[in-house]
């Protein structure tokens, strides 16, 4: 439970966030079954509290890794469509988007990667070791 308190403090006190409809435990359980593994506790707690929230920030305040908002994990089949299966086949779960349409992925080892298609080139870069670290590094302007 310490992890939940830590996230609540970080998100509530230093990050501007517009919560959306929270994701249900039932939907998260179904997603875990589909992915074939448990989601990190921090991601489950975030999703059940904030859902597909708008955040409008960036990782470490660097424009390169902007974070526009989180995906609604309860409706991820509808929002990500055919792409979801492609991501899941390589052990990645999309969970957030940037302003340019790039996507943040949770890999099987729970690390966070950023995928961007720009000017005909696809880049994939590791951003964080964990969802918790990713959340703690998001900065927004007041």
Secondary structure, 3 states (H helix, E strand, C coil): CHHHHHHHHHHHHHCCCECCCCCCHHHHHHHHHHHCCCCCHHHHHHHHHHCCCEEEEEECCCHHHEEEEECCHHHHHHHHHHHHHHHHHCCEEEEEECCCCCEEEEECCCCEEEEEEECCEEEEEEEECCHHHHHHHEECCC
